[in-house]
Structure formats: C-alpha cells, structure tokens
C-alpha cells in the first residue's frame, strides 16, 4: 500500500493512500473465509456455506472491516514514516467508499496535528499573593452555615414560615394572567428570591406564609427568558404554599458532638484549620490560573482548525440543550445558538491553547501521568461517590474516559509545577 502525506498547514495534513485491487480482494476473501468457518446457517454445515450465499449475507460487513483495516494501516504508516503528532482526524464514511473489482482503491482523509510550540520562560513567574487570614467572623459564618446545612425541617404551623424557613409548593410566572412558567414541588427559601423579584420584597411576602396560602410578588421578567417579547416586562411571581416549615438548627452542643470536641475553643480551632485549608486551596487555584493566563498571552501558535470546529460544535450543542431545558421553542433555541457561536468558538480556542501549552510544558519537565496516578484517582472518585473502585473502573472503561482522566491529571501536575516554581510574594 502506498501512503503519502500532504502538509496543508502548520496543524493540518492530508493522508492519501492507494490500495492495489489484489491486496484488497485478498483481504476481503480471507474475511469471508473466516466468516464461513464460524457461520451457523440453517441447512449448511460450518465451513460448507456456498460463497455466493456468504457474500450476500456477510459481504457488506466484511467489506467494511477490510476498508477500516486499510484506513487504520494508512494512518499508522503515515505516523511512523513522517513522525506525525496527530491529535484528531477526519472520519472516513465507510458507507460512501466505492470499491470496484480490478481497480486500485484510492482514499484520503485529513488529520489535525499538534502545534509546534517554542517555549519561552515559564518558571519563576512573579505573582502577588491574595491569601487572607481566617478571622473570627469567618469562623462564626462557617458555623452558622453548618447549622443551616444540618437543620431539620418541622411544620411551621400557625406561625407560618420564618425568614430562614422553607416553603414547598408551586411557583408560577404570570404575565397579564397568562402562566408563562410553572414549577411543581419547588423548595423555596424566603431569603433566596426567584429571578426577577426584589430580595427584600420577596422575603417580606413569604415570611409568615402558611399552608394553603397563595402569594403574589411583583417581578420583572429576566433578559434570559426565551420569550423575547417578555424580556424586562413586568409580571407576577405567584407562590402556592403546600407546606411551610421552620428549620430547626443544631445547638452548639450538637456541633461539639459532630466534631468530637469538648469545648467551643477546640471547635473553633477545628473550623479555623478547615477554613485555612480551603482558603489556601482557593488561592493556589487562583495563582495557577494567573500564571497560565500570562503564559497563554506570551505564547502564540496556530491551532488545528478541525479541532476548533469540533470543540465549538460541542459547546454549541451543550448550550442548545441547556436552552431547551428552560422550555424554549425550536426557533428560539436556533437563534440563541447562533448568537452563542462566537463565544463558543472563543472558549474552544482558549481551551485548546491551554491544553497544548500544558502538554508541551509537561513534556519539557517530564511530568508523566503514571498508572499509580490513575489508580489513585479512581480510588478518590470511588470514595467520593461511595462506590467500589471496580465499579468506577468499569464505568470509565465503558465510557472511554481514561484519556480524559489522563489529560486532567497532567493539567493538575503542570499547574502545580508552575505554582511551586513561581515567585509568589506577599504584599506589605
């Protein structure tokens, strides 16, 4: 088989190959022979099925397998001979390939190549720390938030829902008595307003709400609503209260038991430690993002257009699914998707630039993702989801997610390396 590679650009190439008719027919006939040895057809013994019947029954599949074999062989030969760094390729539509007996088969497909990146300085990047110390109000807020998370609902009764209580019921958006949106079984906090309502007015209206109440609150339809004619128009949020609850928070003694400590001081010390870890992790992520942004600004390189197009399409499809979930009609979904296209492309390009730059730095510093790294990640995922590690492994195998996991692990390693080798200063 003859294989040639045509460079179409810095990140694009075309692989062209020619398969002699004799080679293709030989592989095709071997495929039919293999099928005949295992074929179980009524009225025929294995290996004794007439060739014309075999070809009629299995010829199309055997031909597709042969075509796929030569496409894969051309791909591998081009990579080996030209040392191509392929990151994506154009699928060959097997159904459209025409094979004529006695005629050599020619085919070509395009591939995306990894961009060549000349690394500049990436170690010793100066970044100013924004890490703030954990203060007493932070600890108090964390404890209060924990109490809210652990609170249990109790029927509010005649007193109605308090401001920090909860309401279960139906929410409707109305415009001139027409129901625009409806949500059954909604869980509502008086302190968390629905879109388009004033926070203070919302809390005031729902505080004291009792079972069976219907409460109307003035609203302005948000600009994201799919019905363009309603955007920024006045309307009503109507809440039908099915059940009103008070939220009974745990006591300070309950918190001591939860943390396994015997004093308020030890409780606060425990919470302080957790907050310091959380703040440090948040600051580490910020520093890594700042460094990566600067490196992206300093490194200019071409991107494979097919990959950009594919990533853009994927982002647009995801956006369309989100708009559809909000109840938008087909015309509105299409219009929103078209308007979202430039943003989707910009994000796709930025994501791919970051990916290729991270891979290049990882190679330069020999930051490899090992089998031990993958196993540790599987174990953590299993622990977070309270699942067996083999269940997680099977899921990742079936969904073909191990490549994605490897990319994410490499990104973490490179980001950590960049931060640890940066010049992080503390402001005076």
C-alpha positions as semicolon CSV with decimal commas, in nm:
position;residue;x (nm);y (nm);z (nm)
1;X;0,000;0,000;0,000
2;X;0,133;0,341;-0,099
3;X;0,089;0,624;0,153
4;X;0,171;0,993;0,102
5;X;0,127;1,291;0,334
6;X;0,044;1,641;0,213
7;X;0,104;1,925;0,461
8;X;-0,196;2,160;0,440
9;X;-0,081;2,399;0,710
10;X;0,110;2,411;1,039
11;X;-0,156;2,199;1,212
12;X;-0,325;2,022;0,925
13;X;-0,223;1,742;0,686
14;X;-0,388;1,509;0,437
15;X;-0,305;1,140;0,428
16;X;-0,354;0,987;0,086
17;X;-0,323;0,615;0,024
18;X;-0,366;0,370;-0,261
19;X;-0,456;0,006;-0,207
20;X;-0,389;-0,230;-0,500
21;X;-0,702;-0,417;-0,600
22;X;-0,526;-0,752;-0,548
23;X;-0,443;-0,662;-0,184
24;X;-0,796;-0,551;-0,108
25;X;-0,959;-0,853;-0,269
26;X;-0,720;-1,089;-0,089
27;X;-0,812;-0,941;0,249
28;X;-1,181;-0,941;0,159
29;X;-1,175;-1,309;0,060
30;X;-0,983;-1,402;0,377
31;X;-1,254;-1,226;0,574
32;X;-1,527;-1,427;0,401
33;X;-1,331;-1,746;0,464
34;X;-1,306;-1,666;0,835
35;X;-1,679;-1,597;0,847
36;X;-1,758;-1,923;0,667
37;X;-1,571;-2,126;0,927
38;X;-1,784;-1,986;1,206
39;X;-2,111;-1,920;1,025
40;X;-2,406;-2,114;1,163
41;X;-2,668;-2,112;0,884
42;X;-2,964;-2,340;0,864
43;X;-2,918;-2,619;0,609
44;X;-2,540;-2,590;0,590
45;X;-2,257;-2,736;0,791
46;X;-1,991;-2,492;0,926
47;X;-1,737;-2,423;0,652
48;X;-1,969;-2,555;0,379
49;X;-2,182;-2,246;0,310
50;X;-2,164;-2,157;-0,065
51;X;-1,955;-1,840;-0,135
52;X;-2,243;-1,658;-0,307
53;X;-2,467;-1,702;-0,002
54;X;-2,188;-1,594;0,232
55;X;-2,125;-1,282;0,027
56;X;-2,493;-1,192;0,018
57;X;-2,529;-1,240;0,394
58;X;-2,199;-1,107;0,525
59;X;-2,029;-0,931;0,232
60;X;-2,114;-0,574;0,334
61;X;-1,976;-0,614;0,686
62;X;-1,663;-0,796;0,570
63;X;-1,602;-0,521;0,314
64;X;-1,642;-0,251;0,580
65;X;-1,395;-0,434;0,804
66;X;-1,145;-0,450;0,519
67;X;-1,184;-0,080;0,440
68;X;-1,136;0,007;0,808
69;X;-0,824;-0,212;0,818
70;X;-0,656;-0,024;0,534
71;X;-0,758;0,318;0,672
72;X;-0,602;0,227;1,007
73;X;-0,292;0,089;0,832
74;X;-0,252;0,411;0,631
75;X;-0,287;0,614;0,949
76;X;-0,024;0,410;1,135
77;X;0,215;0,408;0,838
78;X;0,192;0,786;0,798
79;X;0,258;0,838;1,171
80;X;0,560;0,605;1,163
81;X;0,717;0,735;0,841
82;X;0,654;1,108;0,888
83;X;0,659;1,117;1,271
84;X;0,326;1,295;1,272
85;X;0,186;1,412;1,606
86;X;-0,180;1,356;1,527
87;X;-0,439;1,487;1,772
88;X;-0,752;1,429;1,564
89;X;-0,861;1,303;1,225
90;X;-1,141;1,320;0,973
91;X;-1,359;1,011;0,985
92;X;-1,384;0,813;0,664
93;X;-1,750;0,739;0,588
94;X;-1,728;0,368;0,515
95;X;-2,073;0,365;0,356
96;X;-1,963;0,612;0,088
97;X;-1,647;0,421;-0,015
98;X;-1,687;0,252;-0,354
99;X;-1,467;-0,050;-0,425
100;X;-1,454;-0,169;-0,786
101;X;-1,306;-0,511;-0,861
102;X;-0,989;-0,484;-1,065
103;X;-0,943;-0,114;-0,984
104;X;-0,697;0,014;-0,723
105;X;-0,872;0,191;-0,437
106;X;-0,763;0,547;-0,356
107;X;-0,870;0,738;-0,048
108;X;-0,761;1,037;0,157
109;X;-0,852;1,194;0,490
110;X;-0,734;1,498;0,683
111;X;-0,567;1,491;1,022
112;X;-0,513;1,757;1,287
113;X;-0,154;1,794;1,401
114;X;-0,033;1,908;1,737
115;X;0,105;2,261;1,707
116;X;0,477;2,324;1,741
117;X;0,527;2,547;2,046
118;X;0,856;2,723;2,121
119;X;0,852;2,759;2,497
120;X;0,955;3,088;2,649
121;X;1,014;3,146;3,020
122;X;0,760;2,960;3,227
123;X;0,942;2,922;3,560
124;X;0,984;3,200;3,811
125;X;0,667;3,388;3,711
126;X;0,605;3,665;3,968
127;X;0,262;3,657;4,131
128;X;0,138;3,854;4,430
129;X;-0,049;3,652;4,689
130;X;-0,405;3,746;4,779
131;X;-0,435;3,494;5,062
132;X;-0,630;3,643;5,351
133;X;-0,609;3,516;5,711
134;X;-0,905;3,342;5,869
135;X;-1,076;3,588;6,100
136;X;-1,328;3,543;6,382
137;X;-1,625;3,648;6,160
138;X;-1,523;3,382;5,906
139;X;-1,542;3,114;6,175
140;X;-1,879;3,240;6,302
141;X;-2,019;3,246;5,948
142;X;-1,891;2,894;5,880
143;X;-2,052;2,761;6,198
144;X;-2,381;2,933;6,115
145;X;-2,370;2,793;5,763
146;X;-2,302;2,446;5,904
147;X;-2,603;2,480;6,132
148;X;-2,819;2,571;5,831
149;X;-2,689;2,270;5,637
150;X;-2,766;2,037;5,928
151;X;-3,104;2,195;6,011
152;X;-3,410;1,969;6,003
153;X;-3,750;2,088;5,880
154;X;-4,055;2,097;6,109
155;X;-4,406;2,211;6,013
156;X;-4,433;2,584;6,081
157;X;-4,797;2,564;6,191
158;X;-4,995;2,880;6,264
159;X;-4,682;3,091;6,295
160;X;-4,605;3,042;5,928
161;X;-4,262;3,010;5,767
162;X;-3,992;3,223;5,933
163;X;-3,748;3,421;5,719
164;X;-3,492;3,140;5,750
165;X;-3,753;2,869;5,696
166;X;-3,857;2,676;5,386
167;X;-4,165;2,657;5,168
168;X;-4,258;2,364;4,945
169;X;-4,512;2,437;4,676
170;X;-4,576;2,557;4,321
171;X;-4,417;2,862;4,160
172;X;-4,571;3,035;3,860
173;X;-4,467;3,331;3,647
174;X;-4,765;3,525;3,516
175;X;-4,799;3,797;3,256
176;X;-5,144;3,954;3,235
177;X;-5,299;3,643;3,396
178;X;-5,125;3,412;3,149
179;X;-4,899;3,145;3,302
180;X;-4,556;3,178;3,140
181;X;-4,368;2,927;3,358
182;X;-4,470;2,674;3,623
183;X;-4,267;2,461;3,864
184;X;-4,430;2,200;4,088
185;X;-4,268;2,080;4,410
186;X;-4,033;2,378;4,433
187;X;-3,835;2,428;4,754
188;X;-3,819;2,797;4,835
189;X;-3,633;2,996;5,098
190;X;-3,781;3,339;5,172
191;X;-3,424;3,470;5,183
192;X;-3,341;3,350;4,830
193;X;-3,553;3,542;4,575
194;X;-3,661;3,387;4,248
195;X;-3,526;3,557;3,930
196;X;-3,673;3,899;3,863
197;X;-3,800;3,966;4,218
198;X;-3,667;4,214;4,472
199;X;-3,488;4,040;4,760
200;X;-3,648;4,242;5,039
201;X;-3,996;4,227;4,886
202;X;-3,964;3,851;4,832
203;X;-3,856;3,785;5,191
204;X;-4,126;4,011;5,335
205;X;-4,401;3,848;5,125
206;X;-4,310;3,489;5,214
207;X;-4,220;3,533;5,581
208;X;-4,519;3,408;5,777
209;X;-4,665;3,213;5,481
210;X;-4,893;2,925;5,590
211;X;-5,012;2,604;5,427
212;X;-5,264;2,680;5,154
213;X;-5,162;3,045;5,106
214;X;-5,124;3,193;4,759
215;X;-4,882;3,484;4,749
216;X;-4,815;3,722;4,460
217;X;-4,489;3,917;4,428
218;X;-4,413;4,175;4,161
219;X;-4,136;4,078;3,923
220;X;-3,953;4,184;3,608
221;X;-3,903;3,907;3,354
222;X;-3,528;3,840;3,321
223;X;-3,349;3,911;2,991
224;X;-3,259;3,540;2,959
225;X;-3,622;3,427;2,920
226;X;-3,681;3,255;2,584
227;X;-3,991;3,462;2,502
228;X;-3,826;3,776;2,367
229;X;-4,142;3,986;2,393
230;X;-4,148;3,937;2,773
231;X;-3,790;4,036;2,845
232;X;-3,772;4,319;3,103
233;X;-4,154;4,333;3,115
234;X;-4,347;4,350;3,443
235;X;-4,517;4,036;3,573
236;X;-4,611;3,839;3,884
237;X;-4,437;3,557;4,068
238;X;-4,711;3,351;4,232
239;X;-4,624;3,106;4,508
240;X;-4,880;2,840;4,606
241;X;-4,775;2,722;4,953
242;X;-4,828;2,350;5,004
243;X;-4,616;2,314;5,318
244;X;-4,445;2,580;5,531
245;X;-4,155;2,472;5,751
246;X;-3,932;2,607;6,023
247;X;-3,573;2,488;6,008
248;X;-3,454;2,361;6,346
249;X;-3,080;2,416;6,368
250;X;-2,849;2,201;6,578
251;X;-2,730;2,352;6,906
252;X;-2,372;2,439;6,993
253;X;-2,357;2,118;7,197
254;X;-2,472;1,926;6,889
255;X;-2,184;2,077;6,691
256;X;-1,935;1,975;6,960
257;X;-2,056;1,618;6,923
258;X;-2,036;1,633;6,543
259;X;-1,670;1,744;6,559
260;X;-1,581;1,518;6,851
261;X;-1,452;1,801;7,072
262;X;-1,541;1,908;7,425
263;X;-1,513;2,287;7,413
264;X;-1,605;2,586;7,200
265;X;-1,238;2,680;7,169
266;X;-1,148;2,341;7,020
267;X;-1,448;2,362;6,788
268;X;-1,335;2,700;6,657
269;X;-0,977;2,573;6,621
270;X;-1,104;2,281;6,414
271;X;-1,312;2,507;6,190
272;X;-1,025;2,754;6,156
273;X;-0,799;2,474;6,030
274;X;-1,053;2,364;5,771
275;X;-1,109;2,723;5,655
276;X;-0,734;2,780;5,623
277;X;-0,701;2,470;5,405
278;X;-0,998;2,579;5,191
279;X;-0,860;2,932;5,151
280;X;-0,514;2,803;5,066
281;X;-0,657;2,567;4,801
282;X;-0,861;2,853;4,656
283;X;-0,554;3,077;4,647
284;X;-0,346;2,801;4,487
285;X;-0,606;2,767;4,210
286;X;-0,609;3,144;4,158
287;X;-0,230;3,163;4,134
288;X;-0,218;2,873;3,888
289;X;-0,485;3,039;3,672
290;X;-0,299;3,373;3,675
291;X;0,025;3,203;3,567
292;X;-0,147;3,008;3,291
293;X;-0,321;3,322;3,161
294;X;0,012;3,503;3,142
295;X;0,179;3,214;2,964
296;X;-0,104;3,198;2,710
297;X;-0,053;3,568;2,642
298;X;0,320;3,511;2,591
299;X;0,293;3,207;2,363
300;X;0,141;3,246;2,018
301;X;0,083;2,940;1,799
302;X;-0,154;2,802;1,539
303;X;-0,440;2,570;1,630
304;X;-0,576;2,275;1,427
305;X;-0,889;2,416;1,266
306;X;-1,076;2,083;1,264
307;X;-1,036;2,053;1,640
308;X;-1,151;2,410;1,694
309;X;-1,457;2,345;1,479
310;X;-1,536;2,022;1,661
311;X;-1,497;2,178;2,007
312;X;-1,709;2,476;1,901
313;X;-1,987;2,246;1,777
314;X;-1,980;2,051;2,104
315;X;-2,010;2,371;2,309
316;X;-2,297;2,499;2,096
317;X;-2,483;2,168;2,128
318;X;-2,439;2,176;2,505
319;X;-2,570;2,534;2,511
320;X;-2,872;2,435;2,298
321;X;-2,954;2,153;2,540
322;X;-2,947;2,399;2,831
323;X;-3,177;2,644;2,649
324;X;-3,413;2,358;2,561
325;X;-3,434;2,255;2,928
326;X;-3,559;2,605;3,005
327;X;-3,861;2,541;2,784
328;X;-3,756;2,740;2,477
329;X;-3,912;2,661;2,139
330;X;-3,711;2,548;1,837
331;X;-3,693;2,894;1,677
332;X;-3,566;3,048;2,000
333;X;-3,312;2,765;2,050
334;X;-3,176;2,817;1,698
335;X;-3,149;3,195;1,741
336;X;-2,980;3,160;2,081
337;X;-2,734;2,904;1,942
338;X;-2,636;3,133;1,653
339;X;-2,581;3,422;1,892
340;X;-2,372;3,196;2,119
341;X;-2,146;3,075;1,834
342;X;-1,871;3,343;1,865
343;X;-1,844;3,292;2,242
344;X;-1,833;2,914;2,197
345;X;-1,552;2,944;1,942
346;X;-1,353;3,180;2,162
347;X;-1,378;2,940;2,457
348;X;-1,289;2,642;2,236
349;X;-0,977;2,817;2,108
350;X;-0,870;2,920;2,458
351;X;-0,926;2,570;2,595
352;X;-0,720;2,409;2,317
353;X;-0,440;2,664;2,353
354;X;-0,420;2,587;2,725
355;X;-0,427;2,212;2,657
356;X;-0,140;2,219;2,405
357;X;0,070;2,457;2,615
358;X;0,025;2,237;2,923
359;X;0,121;1,926;2,726
360;X;0,435;2,096;2,595
361;X;0,545;2,209;2,942
362;X;0,466;1,863;3,078
363;X;0,695;1,705;2,818
364;X;0,972;1,958;2,878
365;X;0,966;1,883;3,251
366;X;0,899;1,510;3,209
367;X;0,581;1,532;3,414
368;X;0,428;1,196;3,331
369;X;0,091;1,053;3,429
370;X;0,165;0,709;3,572
371;X;-0,050;0,404;3,629
372;X;-0,024;0,479;4,002
373;X;-0,169;0,828;3,938
374;X;-0,465;0,676;3,752
375;X;-0,527;0,419;4,025
376;X;-0,515;0,686;4,296
377;X;-0,764;0,899;4,102
378;X;-1,001;0,603;4,061
379;X;-0,979;0,538;4,435
380;X;-1,064;0,901;4,517
381;X;-1,359;0,904;4,276
382;X;-1,487;0,580;4,431
383;X;-1,454;0,725;4,782
384;X;-1,635;1,048;4,690
385;X;-1,922;0,854;4,534
386;X;-1,925;0,579;4,797
387;X;-1,873;0,319;4,528
388;X;-1,644;0,025;4,474
389;X;-1,330;0,106;4,276
390;X;-1,408;-0,170;4,024
391;X;-1,746;-0,011;3,954
392;X;-1,573;0,319;3,878
393;X;-1,311;0,147;3,662
394;X;-1,580;-0,031;3,461
395;X;-1,771;0,295;3,410
396;X;-1,460;0,475;3,283
397;X;-1,380;0,185;3,051
398;X;-1,731;0,170;2,906
399;X;-1,748;0,548;2,858
400;X;-1,388;0,562;2,728
401;X;-1,297;0,832;2,980
402;X;-0,945;0,724;3,070
403;X;-0,783;0,954;2,810
404;X;-0,979;1,245;2,952
405;X;-0,869;1,148;3,303
406;X;-0,505;1,140;3,193
407;X;-0,535;1,489;3,041
408;X;-0,690;1,624;3,362
409;X;-0,420;1,465;3,578
410;X;-0,145;1,610;3,357
411;X;-0,304;1,954;3,381
412;X;-0,304;1,930;3,762
413;X;0,062;1,827;3,763
414;X;0,168;2,111;3,533
415;X;-0,037;2,374;3,718
416;X;0,113;2,261;4,049
417;X;0,464;2,267;3,897
418;X;0,414;2,621;3,765
419;X;0,287;2,745;4,102
420;X;0,563;2,577;4,301
421;X;0,823;2,728;4,068
422;X;0,669;3,076;4,065
423;X;0,784;3,376;4,268
424;X;0,485;3,427;4,494
425;X;0,520;3,743;4,700
426;X;0,315;3,867;4,993
427;X;0,208;4,234;4,977
428;X;0,345;4,452;5,254
